Each structure stands twice: as C-alpha cells, then as structure tokens.
Amino acid sequence: MRLFGLFLKTALLSTPFISSSHAASDQKASIDFQAMQQSIVQIVQANNADKSTTIDNKTSQDSKSAEVAKSLPTIVPPANKQATTSYHQRSNSYATNPDSDPPRYVRQLSDIGIERFKDVNWLDIGLEHRTRYEWRNNDVRRIEGGEDNPIFLRNRAWIGIKNILDPFRFAVEFQDSRVVNNKHAITDQERNEYDLLNAYGELYFKKGLGVDDRNQDRPIRFRVGRMAYETTDRRFIARNEWRNTTNTFEGFRLNLGKEANDWELDLFGMQPVRRLQTKFDEANDHLWFFGAIGTWRKWSDIATIQAYYHGQKQTADPNGFTATNRLDRQIHMPGFRIYGKAGNIVDFDVSYNHQLGFSGPNRVDAHGYTIEVGRTFDHAWKPRLGLFYGYASGDKDPTDNVDNRFDRFFGFARPWSADHYVIYENLKAPKVRFEFAPTQKLGFELGYGAYWLASKTDRMFDILDGNISNTVKDPGFNRDRTGQSGDFAGHAFEGRIRYQPTPRINTILGYTHFTSGEFVKNRISANSCAGGHAHPCVDQRSGDTDFLYFEVLISLL
C-alpha cells in the first residue's frame, strides 16, 4: 500500500492542476486555482454562447429537464423514472440512504447544458463547494467552555472516464478541507488540505452475469485503488458527509450485479487512509477492513434484505496515538438489515449486528441493533412521523477481560446526535422525528432524542476531549470506571430547515439544544478546574449546550 500511496502522490503532482513549484517535500502539493478558474470560466462562457444561439423551444426544454435531473437532491425526492424496471427501493428511515456512486454532484459532460458537449456521455465531471458557519456555546466535546464560531470550507472536484475505454474505467476525486476562526486545536476531522478521496481504476463488464428478470444488465465490476463510498445504511461504511473531512480507503472492491438488479454481492478488502492534515494521506498499514454484503431485492416492494459480514484485523502500532492503536485486535461482525413498507400504513428499517474476536488481552463480545418505524401521511406536504430506537453495548466490567464495547467501524455519526456527542457505541437512544415539505424546495425537520449509556462503567464517546482524533490527547474524562457518575447522558431538541433556491444550491439552517444528564454533569464536576483538578481540567459549567449552524452547498456544474 505504501507503493500505491507513492504512485498516487506522483500522479497528483503530475496533473495540470498542480503547481509543483510551490510544494515543499514535506507538505501537500498546492493547487493552481488560477488554472482551474480559467477552465471554469471557459465552460461558463461556452455555456452562455450556446444558450444565446439556441432558438428551438424543444431543445431548450430538454436542456432544462437534463439540468433538473442531474441537480442536487431536492427536499422531496422525485419519482424514480426507472421504477418500472429497477428493483431498488429507497428506505424511508432517516439519513440511511447511501450517496450515489459517483457522488450526487457529479454529472455527465453531456448533461451540463452545453450544446457542443451533448454527445460526450463517457466523461463524468463535478465541482462542489460547501461553507458552513457554526456557533457553539459551552460545547461539551471540549474541556474548555465558552463560545466558538468556526467556519468550515470544503471543495471537491471529480473526473471520471467510462464507456469509451470499456472494460477499463477510472476516476479521481479531489478534496480540500479547511477551518478558520476555530479557537480549539485543529484536528483531522476539520482539516485535510489538498488530497484525494478517490483514485481508482476498474474493470467493468456490463453484462458479465447476463441480465435479470427485467432484462437489466447484471454487471461485474472490479475496482482497485483509493475509494470513498457508502453502503447499506451507512452505519459501518460511510463518507461521513456532515464532517468536514471524509473517510476513504485503499484496496479492492468486487461487485456482482448492481443497485437496480434483484440481487447484488459486494466483496471488499481495504486499509483505511490516515488523514494527514498538511501532508499527502497514507494508508494505515496496521489495519485491514474486509467483508461481504449481499442484497436481495426480489421482494423490494415489501422488503429489501441485506445480510453481511464485516471484519477488522489490526496489528499493534507501537507508535499509535491512542491506546487502542497499540493493541493487536481482531473483530468479526455478522449482521443483517431489513427495510421496506407494510402497505401504505408504515415503513420500517431494522438491523442487528454481533461482534466477536479479541482486543489485546480481552475477548470481544458486543452487539448493536436499530429499529425505526414511520408513517408518511396522505397530504400534499408529505408529513412523516418517525420513531427510532438504537442500542449499542458498552463495556460492562473494565476488569473482566471481556470487551463489550460495540465498534461502529467507519460509519457516520451525525444522525445519532446532531451535535456529535454520541455515536453508535455504549448507547441507548430513543428518538422521535417529524418532517414535512410544503414545497419541492422547502423542508422542515423537528426531532427529540434522549441518551443513556448502555453501561455506566464505559465511556460517552465524544465529550471532554475524549474523541479519537490523532491530534488531541484523550485525558480520560469521558469515562467513570466505577459507574458512580450514573448512566443518563442527557436529551436534545433538534430543528432543521432546508431550502433549495436553485437546482444547484442547497442551504440548511439548524439548531440543537442539549440538556445534560447526570453522567455529563458529574464528569464535569469530577474534573473541574474550580475543584483544583490537575491540568488539564474542565471549565465548570452546567453541561447544557447550544448549537446553531448555517450551511450552503453549491454544485458548480
């Protein structure tokens, strides 16, 4: 994998967008934004020129339809044009549908509305920018209280070749992530300058397995290189779209069938990529992530069934940043997920996962499950009421040589807690959510959730600098091994407004108020600076927090 990383670095430095003369040997390469800007201007000018010469109403209408079809996702997803053939059905559960492959901001060159490119369907391109402002008051993720007003900036670009060189295809996705006005130490969750999320080649055999019962191609796809993608319900493999930086892997992926088929098998073996904030990212040579995912869609009008196995094998890294990094570990996780609809009454999404293996000297025995049911009412605003319960075991006894803490692997965090205080580990989380969309462009979400620790002797993941970043040293304040701090973490009210002023611009305004429970209050008091606790210590406060944010996401093509 180090050879592959060296190859990627060489390829990156040789692209026309790189200004190698400004790149130091120990820093990430600098992007020639002037060249990129000139290219974008040329495309826009060509677009305007073509539009000025278009007088045929039918051509104009077709271009508009193509633009809408390839835009950012609308608040209410449009009807699937392939519904008569595709077996795939989206889940109605909250935030569990994986991003498309390639991602949603990517379009065929033929679809960007420029007449001269109308037949170029073999080139995928995409440019995306996101800015998010956050206001956090007494954020309990930090040992320091007060206000923080960070601004997160993220830019992405995609280029991919398909069809014309079949069976060979390839794609490259670039990302630059930064944060400004942040008063805390910057971690790899906020910054990752000038790097690659995807850089892979693949062999794609369109009818490698013939066709399915609806005469759809059943392809074989073998992909090798760097990959960032999402699958199943995103709880174990996700790009982590909310976070300013993105999960990615180096390795291989073999797909038999595709999303539209009645069945599909996904096999993978990968090493997660270490996000090095100002250097070119490298694969983690001490950790392999592997597995198989089978999806059955024959009965998808009622239920889609996914059965899978995920595994991790880690060799101890003597220079690892965390204690866990310095252990030999092996985790095996069989699991399943079933989602669908019971007529027009309710929708459902259920999953269960069990983890076995070892972590250092301890045996691993953990499990987790999720249950969500919802009802979408027959009204023009498409109101939906959803009830959710998630459980993930925590370590019951720190002295019994059995590790019961459930591992989320590389899954997303945000839907568990909008302010990122809890994730899919050591958790009991009931939630209720109501959402509605008065128009195709405007949507509202309201939610309430409460959080308990499954084991009061285990940790609450991301509070009091207890995160697993490779920057901030964990002081251990987020766990009470005696269990005397209690198990109620707190409860939160969440609200969000989404508005899409144009097909290529999405905006989000959100707010969360978290009211701390006994566990958070007791952990603050136990390590309070006011109580004379040794440095580092926690600013004394109630534990209640406010989180307000505004985000703008722009697709530039």
C-alpha positions in Angstrom: 0.0 0.0 0.0 2.9 2.4 0.5 3.9 1.8 -3.1 0.3 2.6 -4.1 0.5 5.8 -2.0 3.7 6.8 -3.7 2.0 6.2 -7.1 -0.9 8.4 -6.1 1.4 11.2 -4.9 3.3 11.1 -8.2 0.1 11.1 -10.2 -1.3 14.0 -8.2 1.9 16.1 -8.6 1.8 15.5 -12.4 -1.7 16.7 -13.0 -2.2 20.0 -14.8 -4.0 21.4 -11.7 -0.9 21.1 -9.5 1.7 23.8 -9.1 4.6 21.7 -8.1 7.0 24.6 -7.8 5.2 25.7 -4.7 5.1 22.3 -3.0 7.6 21.5 -0.3 8.8 18.0 0.1 7.1 17.5 3.5 3.8 19.3 2.6 0.8 18.6 0.4 1.0 19.9 -3.2 -0.5 23.3 -3.9 -3.4 23.6 -6.4 -3.1 26.1 -9.2 -6.5 27.7 -8.6 -5.9 30.2 -11.4 -5.8 27.4 -14.0 -8.9 25.9 -12.5 -10.7 29.2 -12.6 -9.8 29.8 -16.2 -11.2 26.3 -17.1 -14.4 27.0 -15.3 -14.8 30.4 -17.0 -14.3 28.9 -20.4 -17.0 26.3 -19.7 -19.4 29.0 -18.4 -18.6 31.2 -21.5 -19.2 28.3 -23.8 -22.5 27.6 -22.0 -23.7 31.2 -22.4 -22.7 31.2 -26.0 -24.6 28.0 -26.7 -27.7 29.3 -24.9 -27.7 32.5 -26.9 -27.8 30.6 -30.2 -30.5 28.2 -29.1 -33.9 29.2 -30.6 -35.6 25.8 -30.7 -38.1 25.5 -27.8 -37.8 21.8 -27.7 -34.0 21.9 -27.3 -34.3 24.5 -24.6 -36.8 22.4 -22.7 -34.7 19.2 -23.0 -31.7 21.1 -21.6 -33.7 22.3 -18.7 -35.0 18.8 -17.9 -31.5 17.4 -18.0 -30.3 20.1 -15.6 -33.1 19.4 -13.1 -32.5 15.6 -13.3 -28.8 16.0 -12.5 -29.1 18.7 -9.9 -28.5 18.4 -6.1 -31.2 16.3 -4.4 -34.5 18.1 -3.9 -36.2 18.2 -0.5 -38.8 15.7 -1.7 -37.1 13.1 -4.0 -38.7 12.9 -7.5 -40.3 9.7 -8.6 -37.8 7.1 -9.9 -38.0 7.1 -13.7 -36.7 3.5 -13.7 -39.5 2.4 -11.3 -40.9 0.1 -14.0 -37.6 -1.8 -14.3 -35.3 -1.2 -11.3 -35.7 -3.4 -8.2 -34.1 -0.8 -6.0 -36.3 1.0 -3.4 -35.1 3.7 -1.1 -35.5 3.4 2.6 -37.7 6.0 4.3 -35.7 5.8 7.5 -33.8 9.0 8.4 -30.5 9.6 6.7 -29.8 5.9 5.8 -29.7 6.0 2.0 -26.1 6.0 0.7 -24.8 8.7 -1.6 -24.7 7.6 -5.3 -21.6 6.2 -7.0 -20.3 8.6 -8.3 -21.5 11.2 -5.8 -24.6 13.4 -6.3 -22.7 16.5 -7.6 -21.1 14.5 -10.5 -22.7 14.8 -14.0 -22.0 13.5 -17.4 -20.5 16.2 -19.6 -23.4 15.7 -22.0 -25.8 16.9 -19.2 -24.2 20.2 -18.2 -26.2 22.1 -20.9 -23.5 23.0 -23.4 -24.6 22.1 -26.9 -21.1 21.1 -28.2 -20.8 18.5 -25.4 -24.3 17.0 -25.8 -22.8 13.7 -27.1 -20.0 13.3 -24.6 -21.5 10.7 -22.3 -18.2 9.0 -21.5 -16.8 11.8 -19.3 -18.1 12.4 -15.7 -17.2 15.7 -14.1 -18.2 17.6 -11.0 -17.2 20.6 -8.9 -18.7 21.3 -5.4 -18.2 23.9 -2.7 -19.6 23.9 0.8 -19.3 26.6 3.5 -20.7 26.0 7.0 -20.8 28.5 9.9 -21.3 27.1 13.4 -22.0 28.8 16.7 -21.4 26.5 19.7 -22.0 27.6 23.3 -20.3 25.6 26.1 -19.7 22.6 23.7 -19.2 19.6 26.0 -17.0 18.0 23.4 -14.3 20.3 24.8 -12.8 20.7 28.3 -12.9 24.4 27.6 -16.3 26.2 27.8 -17.4 29.5 26.2 -18.3 30.2 22.6 -16.8 29.0 19.4 -17.6 30.3 15.9 -15.7 28.1 13.4 -16.2 28.4 9.6 -15.7 25.2 7.6 -14.7 25.2 3.9 -14.8 22.2 1.7 -14.1 22.0 -2.1 -14.4 18.9 -4.2 -13.7 18.0 -7.9 -14.4 14.8 -9.8 -13.3 13.5 -13.2 -14.1 10.0 -14.4 -13.9 8.1 -17.7 -16.4 5.4 -18.6 -17.8 3.6 -21.7 -15.3 4.7 -24.2 -12.4 2.5 -22.9 -14.6 -0.3 -21.6 -14.0 -2.6 -19.8 -11.4 -0.2 -18.3 -12.7 2.8 -16.4 -11.1 5.2 -13.9 -12.0 8.1 -11.7 -10.2 10.7 -9.5 -11.9 12.8 -6.8 -10.0 15.7 -5.1 -10.9 17.4 -1.8 -9.6 20.3 0.1 -10.9 20.8 3.7 -10.1 23.8 5.9 -11.4 25.6 9.0 -11.0 29.2 10.0 -11.9 31.1 13.2 -11.6 28.0 15.3 -10.4 28.6 18.8 -9.5 24.9 19.5 -6.7 22.7 18.2 -7.5 21.8 14.6 -7.9 18.0 14.1 -8.2 15.7 11.1 -11.9 15.9 11.4 -11.8 19.6 10.3 -8.7 19.9 8.1 -7.3 17.8 5.3 -5.6 20.0 2.7 -5.2 19.1 -1.0 -5.8 15.3 -1.1 -7.6 12.5 -2.9 -10.8 10.8 -1.9 -11.0 8.6 -4.9 -8.2 7.5 -7.3 -9.1 4.1 -8.8 -9.1 2.0 -11.9 -11.7 -0.6 -12.5 -12.7 -3.3 -14.9 -16.4 -3.1 -15.8 -18.1 -5.9 -17.7 -21.6 -4.6 -18.5 -23.3 -8.0 -19.0 -20.7 -10.1 -17.1 -23.6 -12.1 -15.5 -26.1 -11.7 -18.2 -29.4 -9.9 -17.4 -32.0 -10.1 -14.6 -35.7 -11.0 -15.0 -36.5 -7.4 -16.0 -33.8 -7.6 -18.8 -31.5 -5.2 -16.9 -27.7 -5.7 -17.3 -26.1 -7.6 -14.4 -22.5 -6.4 -14.5 -19.3 -7.5 -12.9 -17.1 -4.6 -11.5 -13.6 -5.0 -10.0 -12.2 -1.7 -8.6 -8.7 -1.2 -7.2 -7.2 1.9 -5.7 -8.4 4.6 -3.3 -12.1 4.7 -2.7 -14.6 6.7 -0.7 -18.1 5.4 -0.7 -21.1 4.4 1.4 -23.2 1.2 1.6 -26.0 -0.5 3.4 -27.4 2.0 6.0 -24.1 3.9 6.3 -23.7 2.9 9.9 -20.4 1.0 9.2 -19.1 2.3 5.9 -19.8 6.0 5.1 -18.2 9.0 3.6 -19.4 11.0 6.6 -20.8 13.8 4.6 -21.6 16.1 7.6 -18.0 16.1 8.8 -15.6 18.5 7.0 -13.2 15.6 6.1 -14.1 12.3 4.5 -13.4 8.6 5.2 -11.6 6.8 2.4 -9.8 3.5 1.9 -7.1 1.8 -0.3 -7.7 -1.7 -1.5 -10.1 -3.5 -3.8 -13.8 -3.9 -4.3 -15.7 -6.6 -6.3 -19.3 -6.1 -7.2 -21.5 -8.8 -8.8 -24.7 -7.1 -10.0 -25.8 -3.5 -9.5 -28.2 -1.5 -7.4 -31.1 -1.9 -9.9 -30.8 -5.7 -10.0 -32.8 -8.2 -8.0 -29.7 -9.3 -6.1 -26.2 -7.9 -5.6 -23.0 -9.1 -3.9 -20.3 -6.6 -2.7 -16.9 -8.0 -1.6 -14.1 -5.8 -0.3 -10.7 -5.7 1.3 -9.3 -2.3 2.3 -6.9 -0.3 4.5 -8.4 2.9 5.9 -6.5 6.0 4.9 -4.9 8.2 7.6 -5.9 11.8 7.2 -2.6 13.8 7.5 -3.8 17.4 7.7 -1.0 19.0 5.7 0.7 16.0 4.1 -0.4 13.5 1.5 -2.6 10.9 3.1 -1.4 7.4 3.6 -3.0 4.0 4.1 -2.9 2.6 7.6 -0.6 -0.4 7.2 -1.6 -1.8 10.6 -5.3 -2.2 9.8 -7.3 -4.2 7.3 -11.1 -3.8 6.9 -12.8 -6.5 4.9 -16.2 -8.1 4.3 -19.1 -9.2 2.1 -22.6 -7.6 1.6 -25.4 -9.5 0.0 -28.6 -7.6 -1.0 -31.9 -9.3 -2.1 -34.4 -7.0 -3.8 -36.8 -9.5 -5.4 -39.5 -8.5 -3.0 -38.4 -4.9 -2.6 -42.0 -3.6 -2.9 -42.4 -5.1 0.5 -38.9 -5.6 1.9 -35.2 -5.3 0.9 -33.0 -7.8 2.7 -29.3 -7.2 3.4 -27.0 -9.9 5.0 -23.4 -9.0 5.6 -20.1 -9.8 7.3 -17.6 -7.1 8.3 -14.2 -7.7 9.8 -11.2 -5.8 11.1 -7.7 -7.1 11.7 -5.2 -4.8 13.4 -1.5 -5.3 14.2 -0.2 -3.3 17.1 1.4 0.0 16.2 4.0 0.8 18.8 3.8 4.5 17.7 0.0 4.6 17.7 -1.6 7.8 19.0 -4.2 6.0 21.2 -4.0 3.0 23.5 -6.3 1.1 21.1 -3.9 1.7 18.2 -1.2 0.0 20.2 -3.1 -3.3 20.5 -3.4 -6.4 18.4 -7.2 -6.5 17.6 -9.5 -8.7 15.5 -13.2 -8.2 15.2 -15.7 -10.2 13.2 -19.3 -8.9 12.8 -22.1 -10.8 11.1 -25.3 -8.8 10.7 -28.5 -8.1 8.7 -30.8 -5.3 7.8 -34.4 -5.4 6.5 -36.3 -2.3 5.4 -39.4 -1.7 3.4 -43.1 -0.9 3.7 -46.2 -2.6 5.2 -48.6 -1.5 2.6 -49.4 2.2 2.8 -49.5 2.1 6.6 -46.0 2.2 7.9 -42.4 2.0 6.7 -39.7 0.1 8.7 -36.0 -0.3 8.9 -34.5 -2.9 11.3 -30.9 -4.1 11.8 -28.9 -6.4 14.1 -25.2 -6.9 14.5 -23.0 -9.0 16.7 -19.2 -8.6 17.2 -16.8 -11.3 18.3 -13.0 -11.5 18.4 -10.3 -10.0 20.6 -8.8 -6.7 21.5 -5.4 -7.0 23.1 -5.7 -9.5 26.0 -9.5 -9.1 26.1 -12.2 -11.2 24.4 -14.7 -9.1 22.3 -18.4 -9.8 22.8 -20.6 -6.9 21.7 -23.8 -6.2 19.8 -26.0 -3.5 18.5 -29.3 -3.0 16.8 -31.6 -0.3 15.4 -35.4 -0.2 14.9 -37.2 2.6 13.0 -40.9 2.7 12.0 -42.6 5.7 10.3 -45.8 6.9 8.7 -46.0 9.2 5.8 -49.4 10.8 5.8 -51.5 11.4 2.6 -51.1 15.2 2.4 -49.5 17.5 -0.2 -46.8 18.4 2.3 -45.7 14.7 2.7 -45.6 14.8 6.5 -43.8 11.9 8.1 -43.7 10.8 11.8 -40.8 8.5 12.7 -40.0 6.6 15.9 -36.5 5.2 16.4 -34.6 3.2 19.0 -30.9 2.3 18.8 -28.8 0.2 21.1 -25.1 -0.5 21.2 -23.5 -2.4 24.1 -20.8 -0.9 26.3 -18.1 -2.5 28.4 -19.8 -3.9 31.4 -16.8 -4.5 33.6 -13.3 -3.0 32.9 -11.7 -5.8 34.9 -13.3 -9.0 33.5 -11.1 -9.4 30.4 -14.2 -9.1 28.1 -14.6 -6.0 25.9 -18.3 -5.4 25.4 -18.0 -2.0 23.6 -19.7 -2.1 20.2 -17.5 -0.7 17.4 -19.1 1.3 14.6 -16.1 0.8 12.3 -16.2 3.6 9.8 -19.9 4.6 10.0 -21.5 8.0 10.2 -22.1 9.8 13.5 -24.5 12.7 12.9 -27.9 11.1 12.8 -27.3 9.7 16.3 -26.7 13.2 17.6 -26.7 16.4 15.6 -24.1 18.0 17.8 -21.9 14.8 17.7 -21.9 14.0 21.4 -22.8 10.3 20.9 -22.2 7.7 18.3 -23.1 4.0 17.7 -21.4 2.7 20.9 -22.4 2.3 24.5 -25.7 3.8 23.9 -29.5 3.5 24.4 -31.2 6.1 22.2 -35.0 6.6 21.7 -35.8 9.4 19.2 -38.9 10.8 17.6 -38.8 12.9 14.4 -41.4 14.8 12.4 -40.7 16.2 9.0 -42.7 17.8 6.2 -42.1 19.7 2.9 -44.5 22.5 2.0 -42.9 22.7 -1.5 -40.4 20.8 -3.6 -37.7 23.2 -2.4 -38.5 23.7 1.2 -38.4 21.2 4.0 -38.7 21.2 7.9 -37.4 18.7 10.4 -38.1 18.5 14.2 -36.7 15.9 16.5 -36.3 15.0 20.1 -33.9 12.4 21.5 -32.7 11.1 24.8 -29.5 9.3 25.5 -28.4 6.7 28.2 -25.2 4.8 28.4 -25.7 1.1 27.9 -23.0 0.6 30.5 -22.3 3.3 33.1 -18.8 1.9 33.6 -17.9 2.7 29.9 -17.3 6.0 28.1 -19.5 8.6 26.4 -17.6 8.9 23.2 -17.1 12.5 22.2 -17.2 14.6 25.3 -14.4 16.4 27.3 -11.7 15.9 24.6 -12.4 12.1 24.6 -12.5 11.8 20.8 -10.3 9.5 18.7 -8.6 12.1 16.6 -4.9 11.9 16.1 -4.4 15.5 17.4 -6.0 15.9 20.8 -4.7 13.7 23.7 -7.6 12.0 25.5 -7.5 12.9 29.2 -9.9 10.1 30.0 -12.6 12.4 31.5 -15.4 10.8 29.4 -15.4 7.5 31.4 -16.1 6.6 35.0 -14.9 3.0 35.6 -16.6 2.9 39.0 -20.0 3.7 37.5 -20.8 6.3 40.2 -21.4 9.1 37.6 -24.7 7.4 36.5 -25.9 6.4 33.1 -28.2 9.3 31.9 -26.2 11.3 29.4 -28.9 13.9 28.5 -31.6 14.8 26.0 -31.8 17.1 23.0 -34.2 19.1 20.8 -33.2 19.4 17.2 -34.6 21.5 14.4 -33.6 22.0 10.8 -34.8 24.0 7.8 -33.7 23.0 4.3 -34.2 25.3 1.3 -33.1 24.8 -2.3 -33.3 28.2 -4.1 -31.9 26.8 -7.4 -31.3 23.2 -8.7 -27.6 23.7 -7.9 -27.7 25.4 -4.4 -28.8 23.8 -1.2 -29.0 25.7 2.1 -29.6 24.4 5.7 -30.3 26.2 8.9 -30.2 24.1 12.0 -30.3 24.4 15.8 -29.9 21.9 18.7 -30.2 22.4 22.4 -28.7 19.7 24.6 -29.7 19.4 28.2 -27.1 17.4 30.1 -27.9 14.4 32.3 -26.3 13.2 35.5 -23.4 11.5 33.7 -22.2 14.7 31.9 -22.7 16.9 35.0 -20.8 14.5 37.2 -17.9 14.1 34.8 -17.6 17.9 34.6 -17.7 18.3 38.4 -15.2 15.4 39.0 -12.6 17.1 36.8 -13.4 20.7 37.3 -10.7 23.4 37.3 -12.6 25.1 40.1 -12.2 22.0 42.2 -8.4 22.1 41.9 -8.1 19.2 39.5 -4.7 18.9 37.9 -4.2 20.3 34.4 -5.8 19.6 32.0 -9.1 20.3 33.7 -12.7 21.1 32.7 -14.2 24.5 32.9 -17.1 24.4 35.5 -20.4 24.7 33.8 -23.9 23.2 33.7 -23.3 20.9 30.7 -26.2 22.4 28.7 -25.2 23.5 25.2 -26.5 25.3 22.2 -25.5 24.6 18.6 -26.6 26.8 15.6 -25.3 26.4 12.1 -25.9 27.6 8.6 -24.6 25.7 5.5 -24.5 26.5 1.8 -23.8 23.6 -0.7 -23.1 24.6 -4.3 -22.7 22.3 -7.3 -20.8 24.4 -9.9 -21.6 22.3 -13.0 
